[in-house]
Amino acid sequence: MAEDAPTGRGPYAKSALRRAEIIDSAISVFGTHGYRGGSLRQIAKQLDLGLTTVMHHFPTKVALLAAVLDQEDAADTDFLDRSARDGFLPTVLAIVERNLARRELVRMFAIVSAEATHPEHEAHAWLRRRYTTVVADYATAIVADRRLGRIRTTIDEHMLADLVIGGWEGIQVRWLADGTDPVAAMRALMLALLDPAED
């Protein structure tokens, strides 16, 4: 039985690995050329694959974009749990630090998000849903921290969430453009906005 198991799982494992490789390549291509400027053909060439192989896993560029965006959304599904445990400020800063190792993904997100502000863009609905979800989660975390005495700000929690998100996105663009330290900049921004209680 032990010898047979890898054979049974082999094709599925290879398929999952190939999908992951294509998604990683898409992040690089979309991050360099934008979603509109990138193509499945470029992604296939980067991986030294035939276009039909890429299209076997992702029949359209929209399907591939959806997979890339779904992967990004899945990265922080436990945000509220971590924030309840560690606090809103440390949890956000931990994500900023993690993103230092995900430069291509951050670049892709910045470019695709800017493109997706157009109502006819394929990712426009996703972008609006994402902002709605993230603002709600951040507002919930801010209210919880305020009740626990971790932060003293009196700014409305939804407005504060908007300010954190907007500041963060701008800081990430600066980091991508000229290497400005995003962790130090984000820490300074959040300290000013949140007025955390001193230990």
LUMLUMPA-565356 format. One line per field, with one value per residue: residue in one letter; x, z, y of N, C-alpha, C, O, CB in turn. Coordinates in pm, whole numbers. Atoms other than C-alpha are relative to their C-alpha. Glycine has a CB too. Layout:
REM LUMLUMPA-565356
code [A	...] .
n_u [X	...] .
n_w [Z	...] .
n_v [Y	...] .
ca_u [X	...] .
ca_w [Z	...] .
ca_v [Y	...] .
c_u [X	...] .
c_w [Z	...] .
c_v [Y	...] .
o_u [X	...] .
o_w [Z	...] .
o_v [Y	...] .
cb_u [X	...] .
cb_w [Z	...] .
cb_v [Y	...] .
This chain:
REM LUMLUMPA-565356
code [M	A	E	D	A	P	T	G	R	G	P	Y	A	K	S	A	L	R	R	A	E	I	I	D	S	A	I	S	V	F	G	T	H	G	Y	R	G	G	S	L	R	Q	I	A	K	Q	L	D	L	G	L	T	T	V	M	H	H	F	P	T	K	V	A	L	L	A	A	V	L	D	Q	E	D	A	A	D	T	D	F	L	D	R	S	A	R	D	G	F	L	P	T	V	L	A	I	V	E	R	N	L	A	R	R	E	L	V	R	M	F	A	I	V	S	A	E	A	T	H	P	E	H	E	A	H	A	W	L	R	R	R	Y	T	T	V	V	A	D	Y	A	T	A	I	V	A	D	R	R	L	G	R	I	R	T	T	I	D	E	H	M	L	A	D	L	V	I	G	G	W	E	G	I	Q	V	R	W	L	A	D	G	T	D	P	V	A	A	M	R	A	L	M	L	A	L	L	D	P	A	E	D] .
n_u [83	-86	-64	101	57	-53	47	136	4	-97	56	63	-108	-65	93	1	-129	0	88	-71	-105	65	44	-120	-43	98	-31	-116	36	95	-72	-90	71	140	88	35	-119	-51	77	-26	-115	-120	-12	-47	-140	-81	-11	-44	111	87	118	109	-19	50	145	61	24	72	44	2	-79	86	-5	-130	3	83	-80	-101	67	47	-118	-30	105	-12	-121	26	134	5	-41	70	-48	-134	13	56	-105	-123	28	14	-125	-100	45	-20	-144	-50	32	-92	-130	10	4	-135	-43	99	-5	71	143	39	-1	117	120	5	33	134	99	16	74	134	90	92	118	11	-111	43	-18	61	91	-87	-65	100	29	-116	-2	112	-36	-115	42	83	-88	-85	85	27	-123	-23	96	-43	-119	43	65	-102	-92	-127	-13	79	53	145	43	97	-75	2	-88	-136	-34	-29	-128	-107	-10	-52	-140	-75	-17	-95	-133	-49	-43	-129	-97	-27	-62	-131	-57	37	27	145	31	-19	101	131	2	18	138	97	-16	66	145	63	-31	3	-30	-136	-9] .
n_w [0	-10	129	97	-32	76	139	3	-23	87	97	-68	-56	112	49	-98	11	126	-22	-86	83	93	-80	-34	122	28	-92	56	128	-26	-75	92	115	-30	45	141	84	-9	78	-28	81	-73	-116	51	41	-121	-60	106	24	112	-39	-29	-136	-91	18	-58	-141	-7	139	38	-86	-113	-95	-67	-90	-114	-84	-65	-100	-105	-80	-84	-103	-94	-81	-130	-45	-146	-45	-121	-112	-37	-55	-135	-86	-5	17	139	51	27	105	129	25	35	141	76	-3	85	140	49	75	106	78	128	-28	-36	123	79	-65	19	140	32	-75	69	124	-34	-38	113	-21	95	-18	-45	-145	-69	-105	-105	-74	-87	-107	-88	-87	-94	-99	-80	-86	-107	-92	-72	-93	-110	-79	-66	-111	-103	-65	-80	-121	-85	-41	74	77	-62	102	1	141	37	38	145	59	-37	86	132	-6	-8	130	97	-31	26	145	44	-50	82	130	-24	-18	131	88	-39	-112	-130	-96	-23	-138	-81	40	-46	-145	-33	35	-90	-132	3	15	-101	-135	-86	-142	-35	-85] .
n_v [-121	-119	-25	-43	-131	-112	7	-50	-144	-67	-95	-113	-81	-69	-102	-109	-69	-76	-115	-94	-61	-93	-114	-78	-67	-105	-110	-69	-63	-108	-102	-72	-57	-26	107	-21	17	137	97	141	40	-42	88	128	-15	-13	133	92	91	-34	-75	93	52	-104	-10	119	-32	-128	-17	-141	-88	-36	112	-6	-115	37	89	-84	-83	91	35	-117	-10	112	-15	-61	38	1	-133	-43	81	-47	-134	13	53	-81	-142	-44	-57	103	92	-66	-12	133	22	-85	68	119	-41	-29	118	25	-124	14	2	-137	-79	41	-51	-145	-31	50	-80	-127	27	47	-110	-22	86	110	94	133	14	-113	49	56	-110	-63	95	8	-117	12	101	-43	-111	57	74	-95	-74	92	13	-129	-9	94	-56	-117	51	59	-105	7	-124	-108	-90	-20	-4	103	120	23	-100	38	113	-57	-71	100	67	-95	-26	123	17	-101	37	113	-52	-63	107	58	-99	-52	72	-56	107	2	35	-121	-99	45	-11	-142	-36	60	-60	-130	15	83	-47	119	-19	36	119] .
ca_u [0	278	436	109	14	258	144	-217	-138	131	-80	-270	49	207	-104	-113	257	211	-81	130	414	176	29	379	470	148	238	572	425	130	365	592	342	13	-285	-380	-22	56	-52	-84	173	428	358	403	731	863	800	922	581	344	49	-187	-34	-105	-457	-520	-496	-632	-842	-854	-650	-947	-943	-574	-622	-898	-660	-390	-634	-784	-434	-376	-710	-632	-307	-473	-787	-691	-630	-896	-777	-418	-526	-733	-432	-148	-318	-407	-80	157	-58	-53	321	381	207	417	730	611	553	923	973	679	792	654	315	303	398	133	-127	-38	-61	-371	-549	-482	-606	-910	-1041	-1195	-1553	-1508	-1192	-1222	-1105	-1317	-1580	-1307	-1133	-1453	-1535	-1182	-1196	-1536	-1405	-1073	-1229	-1485	-1215	-988	-1275	-1364	-1002	-977	-1293	-1163	-827	-1000	-1213	-903	-724	-454	-521	-659	-756	-1104	-1115	-1415	-1306	-1416	-1242	-934	-940	-957	-660	-451	-527	-465	-142	-24	-84	103	394	416	438	723	900	866	980	1274	1328	1173	1159	791	805	946	707	405	501	528	192	11	163	36	-311	-373	-217	-132	-126	219	328] .
ca_w [0	89	-254	-437	-260	-433	-775	-690	-572	-829	-1105	-858	-688	-1024	-1135	-813	-849	-1211	-1114	-840	-1087	-1332	-1059	-948	-1307	-1349	-1042	-1205	-1549	-1420	-1181	-1470	-1748	-1564	-1616	-1949	-2078	-1959	-2151	-2110	-2387	-2186	-1882	-2086	-2229	-1884	-1769	-2096	-2147	-2438	-2434	-2438	-2112	-1939	-2084	-1964	-1606	-1673	-1991	-1985	-1847	-1629	-1471	-1395	-1249	-1027	-900	-826	-638	-449	-336	-208	-23	139	290	582	664	1034	1061	1325	1543	1532	1597	1899	2036	1950	1885	1564	1529	1571	1340	1058	1099	1083	744	621	730	562	240	223	93	-150	-361	-690	-535	-386	-722	-902	-645	-676	-1055	-1085	-812	-995	-1322	-1148	-1040	-1389	-1365	-1671	-1550	-1485	-1124	-1041	-845	-658	-564	-427	-232	-94	33	192	368	480	611	809	956	1045	1204	1413	1525	1609	1821	2006	2075	2194	2439	2570	2616	2362	2158	2259	1928	1903	1522	1385	1331	966	879	1066	871	546	655	747	416	208	389	359	-15	-67	147	-53	-379	-235	-128	-477	-640	-430	-144	131	444	454	805	961	761	849	1215	1226	1050	1280	1597	1492	1399	1678	1978	2142	2519	2670	2827] .
ca_v [0	242	196	254	579	817	689	764	1115	1188	1345	1561	1677	1760	1945	2148	2228	2335	2561	2718	2779	2944	3166	3271	3351	3550	3757	3839	3915	4119	4298	4396	4463	4511	4287	4443	4434	4081	3774	3398	3364	3564	3349	3030	3161	3253	2895	2739	2582	2563	2799	2500	2374	2704	2713	2358	2493	2844	2863	3245	3531	3626	3278	3317	3664	3527	3256	3513	3737	3441	3344	3697	3699	3362	3492	3674	3478	3469	3845	3908	3620	3744	4100	3995	3810	4051	4384	4568	4760	4461	4247	4501	4561	4184	4175	4469	4283	3963	4155	4243	3889	3916	4210	4075	4008	4358	4509	4303	4404	4773	4769	4553	4753	5078	4929	4778	5118	5133	5000	4776	4605	4231	4277	4582	4388	4199	4525	4677	4360	4351	4708	4645	4333	4481	4802	4600	4372	4663	4855	4549	4510	4881	4872	4566	4732	5048	4850	4675	5005	4921	5236	5575	5732	5881	5875	5685	5325	5309	5633	5513	5185	5384	5598	5294	5122	5434	5512	5153	5140	5467	5349	5025	5220	5429	5110	4963	5287	5397	5154	5368	5149	5041	4899	5218	5436	5224	5213	5594	5632	5392	5536	5877	5751	5501	5676	5341	5314	5304	4976] .
c_u [86	63	-100	-45	57	-50	-140	-7	86	-59	-62	106	68	-88	-4	129	5	-88	70	110	-59	-47	119	51	-94	25	116	-37	-96	68	93	-79	-142	-85	-30	119	58	-88	33	121	131	25	52	148	92	25	51	-104	-72	-122	-115	11	-54	-152	-72	-38	-85	-43	2	88	-81	2	131	6	-80	78	107	-64	-53	115	36	-102	17	116	-29	-138	-12	36	-66	44	137	-7	-55	107	114	-25	1	134	105	-40	20	149	62	-28	92	137	0	6	136	53	-95	-8	-80	-151	-50	-5	-121	-127	-15	-45	-142	-107	-24	-81	-147	-92	-97	-118	-8	114	-51	9	-70	-90	80	60	-99	-37	115	5	-111	37	112	-37	-82	87	86	-82	-33	120	28	-93	43	121	-36	-65	100	102	134	27	-96	-62	-152	-54	-98	73	1	89	146	48	35	136	117	22	60	147	88	25	98	142	58	48	136	111	39	79	142	59	-28	-41	-149	-37	12	-106	-138	-11	-25	-143	-98	14	-72	-152	-65	19	-2	34	142	-1	35] .
c_w [0	-134	-102	21	-82	-145	-11	14	-98	-96	65	57	-111	-55	93	-8	-126	13	84	-78	-94	75	36	-121	-35	89	-56	-127	21	78	-87	-107	30	-50	-148	-91	4	-77	44	-78	68	120	-43	-38	121	65	-97	-21	-128	51	37	141	103	-7	49	146	16	-142	-49	96	122	106	77	97	125	96	75	113	115	92	94	113	108	98	141	55	153	60	133	123	47	62	142	98	22	-2	-148	-57	-26	-113	-138	-32	-37	-147	-89	-7	-88	-148	-56	-84	-115	-94	-130	22	34	-124	-87	59	-23	-141	-34	74	-68	-128	31	52	-113	12	-93	12	59	152	79	115	115	84	96	116	100	94	104	113	91	94	117	103	82	103	121	92	78	120	114	76	87	131	99	50	-70	-80	58	-102	10	-143	-25	-59	-149	-73	28	-85	-140	-3	6	-135	-104	23	-35	-151	-56	42	-81	-136	14	16	-134	-88	41	126	136	94	34	145	89	-31	52	151	42	-27	104	143	7	-3	119	142	98	145	26	93	143] .
c_v [125	32	53	143	115	1	57	151	77	102	123	94	79	111	120	81	85	125	107	72	104	125	89	77	115	121	82	76	117	113	83	75	46	-115	14	-27	-139	-96	-142	-49	39	-90	-138	7	7	-137	-106	-110	39	75	-93	-59	99	5	-125	27	126	36	145	80	43	-110	1	118	-33	-89	78	81	-85	-39	115	11	-107	20	49	-34	0	136	38	-80	49	138	-4	-46	101	150	38	48	-107	-95	61	10	-136	-31	85	-66	-124	37	37	-116	-33	120	-8	1	140	88	-33	57	150	35	-43	81	133	-18	-32	109	33	-97	-120	-100	-131	-15	111	-46	-59	111	65	-92	-5	120	-7	-96	48	114	-53	-74	95	78	-87	-13	129	17	-91	54	120	-45	-58	103	-3	127	104	94	12	11	-114	-121	-27	101	-35	-118	49	68	-98	-66	94	32	-117	-16	103	-33	-116	48	68	-105	-62	95	36	-64	59	-113	-4	-30	123	103	-39	9	145	45	-52	53	135	-12	-68	51	-118	32	-44	-121	38] .
o_u [56	84	-63	-87	-21	-73	-171	-92	73	-17	-51	93	99	-40	-5	127	53	-50	62	130	-2	-33	110	92	-50	12	114	2	-77	34	123	-48	-209	-39	-27	102	131	-205	137	195	227	139	139	224	200	131	67	-71	-56	-166	-192	-90	-122	-218	-193	-142	-167	35	16	120	-25	8	134	58	-40	67	132	-9	-49	97	72	-65	-13	124	49	-205	-123	78	2	52	161	67	-11	109	159	62	71	174	159	46	66	190	156	54	139	201	97	64	153	135	-78	-117	-152	-225	-157	-97	-187	-213	-125	-128	-219	-214	-138	-170	-236	-210	-201	-97	-73	118	-145	-65	-49	-84	46	62	-65	-50	93	28	-89	13	103	3	-63	67	102	-36	-32	106	74	-51	37	126	21	-40	81	191	229	142	-198	-127	-220	-172	-78	162	100	157	232	163	133	211	220	136	151	225	197	136	179	235	177	149	223	221	157	163	231	159	32	-121	-198	-139	-76	-160	-213	-116	-105	-203	-185	-86	-134	-222	-176	-62	-85	111	191	-89	46] .
o_w [-70	-165	-194	-75	-133	-202	-106	-47	-110	-95	12	49	-94	-89	47	0	-123	-33	55	-60	-114	24	27	-110	-79	44	-53	-143	-35	61	-53	-138	-56	-126	-222	-201	-88	-103	105	-31	67	149	22	-8	121	122	-61	-32	-178	164	128	204	198	97	75	194	107	-217	-169	206	230	225	197	208	235	218	193	223	231	213	209	228	225	198	233	111	205	175	224	233	167	156	228	214	134	37	-229	-165	-137	-188	-229	-145	-116	-213	-192	-112	-159	-228	-178	-173	-182	-129	-165	-56	-11	-140	-139	-13	-50	-161	-92	19	-79	-158	-43	77	-90	30	-58	-62	139	210	200	225	232	207	210	230	221	214	221	230	213	210	231	223	203	215	235	215	192	227	231	199	195	236	220	128	-26	-99	116	-64	48	-163	23	-142	-202	-169	-58	-129	-199	-99	-59	-179	-177	-71	-91	-192	-143	-35	-110	-187	-72	-36	-160	-167	-44	179	235	57	103	193	170	59	100	204	132	53	151	214	108	60	159	230	189	174	-34	178	229] .
o_v [222	149	127	209	196	107	129	216	199	217	234	216	197	218	235	204	199	232	226	192	211	237	211	192	220	235	205	192	224	230	197	191	103	-200	-84	-79	-178	-68	-167	-135	-38	-126	-194	-85	-52	-160	-222	-229	150	57	-62	-90	61	15	-120	-19	135	95	170	35	62	-80	-28	104	2	-74	51	87	-43	-49	92	37	-83	-52	22	52	5	143	84	-25	62	168	72	-4	124	227	-24	6	-110	-142	-7	-16	-141	-96	38	-68	-151	-36	46	-96	-135	166	85	61	181	169	56	107	198	125	34	107	178	61	8	83	94	-217	-219	-198	-132	-94	122	9	-39	101	94	-46	-12	104	27	-68	34	115	-10	-59	77	100	-39	-10	123	60	-52	45	139	13	-50	70	62	166	71	191	-83	39	-226	-106	-77	66	-20	-120	4	54	-76	-82	55	39	-99	-47	70	-15	-117	-3	50	-89	-85	53	44	-16	17	-199	86	17	150	167	46	43	172	118	21	66	168	66	-30	22	-122	124	-140	-136	-50] .
cb_u [-93	108	65	-119	21	151	2	-80	45	73	-103	-94	102	33	-141	-20	116	-50	-131	61	76	-119	-72	110	8	-143	34	111	-64	-122	78	97	-5	-45	-130	-51	104	11	28	-124	-7	-14	-136	-84	17	-68	-134	137	-98	-42	-43	-1	148	60	-33	98	132	89	-139	-146	48	-146	-17	112	-59	-129	64	66	-114	-65	119	1	-138	19	96	15	-36	94	-33	-151	8	91	-90	-118	55	88	101	-104	54	24	-147	-63	71	-64	-148	10	38	-130	-93	95	11	-140	144	42	-32	98	130	-9	4	137	100	-12	48	137	64	9	80	73	-125	-5	109	82	148	-82	-97	111	56	-127	-27	130	-14	-127	42	116	-82	-105	90	68	-129	-39	119	-19	-142	33	104	-99	-103	72	23	-1	-29	88	39	-37	123	-105	-58	-143	-32	7	-116	-109	3	-34	-137	-81	15	-74	-136	-39	-8	-110	-105	-6	-56	-131	-84	-9	144	-115	84	-65	92	140	-3	-26	133	99	-36	16	148	48	-30	52	-101	97	-99	74	105] .
cb_w [121	105	-51	5	144	1	-50	107	141	-77	-85	113	74	-112	-16	142	-1	-117	70	122	-80	-72	128	54	-117	22	142	-31	-96	78	110	-67	-110	-63	80	-21	42	145	-150	-34	-140	47	73	-122	-86	100	53	36	120	-76	-113	-104	27	-36	-146	-9	73	64	-16	0	-79	-49	-74	-103	-71	-47	-84	-103	-65	-62	-91	-85	-65	-75	-67	-9	-54	54	-106	-19	-39	-123	-89	1	-59	-115	77	-11	99	125	21	-1	125	91	-29	64	143	30	-17	118	94	61	-32	-71	114	103	-79	-7	151	30	-95	36	144	-33	-77	102	39	-137	-16	-140	91	-66	33	-99	-56	-62	-98	-81	-57	-83	-83	-72	-69	-92	-79	-59	-79	-98	-70	-54	-91	-99	-48	-61	-105	-82	-36	-74	145	-93	-152	94	-139	79	-96	-100	70	-53	54	149	-6	-40	121	107	-47	3	146	56	-72	54	149	-17	-56	124	94	-68	-3	20	-18	-14	128	-91	51	-24	-152	-46	60	-80	-139	-1	33	-119	-125	-9	45	-52	88	66	-56] .
cb_v [1	-19	-128	-92	29	-3	-146	-64	30	-100	-68	-49	-88	-100	-60	-54	-102	-88	-44	-72	-107	-69	-47	-92	-100	-53	-54	-100	-103	-53	-64	-98	-102	132	-1	142	97	-43	16	-85	64	146	-14	-43	126	94	-43	-61	0	-126	93	-114	-29	139	24	-122	18	114	-53	55	123	25	-135	12	124	-72	-110	95	79	-125	-34	129	-13	-130	95	149	-136	-107	104	-14	-148	2	86	-100	-129	-37	84	111	103	-81	-38	141	57	-107	34	142	-38	-76	115	27	-120	-31	35	-129	-97	60	-25	-153	-31	64	-69	-150	23	62	-117	-110	124	-19	81	55	61	-108	0	85	-106	-86	105	35	-140	-8	128	-48	-129	42	104	-96	-97	98	46	-139	-34	117	-38	-136	41	89	-107	-111	-10	-120	-24	79	-50	126	-9	55	-119	7	140	-36	-102	101	93	-106	-48	127	34	-123	12	135	-40	-105	100	90	-108	-38	125	147	-9	103	19	-102	-113	59	15	-144	-51	86	-54	-151	16	81	-79	-140	111	-104	-80	118	-99] .
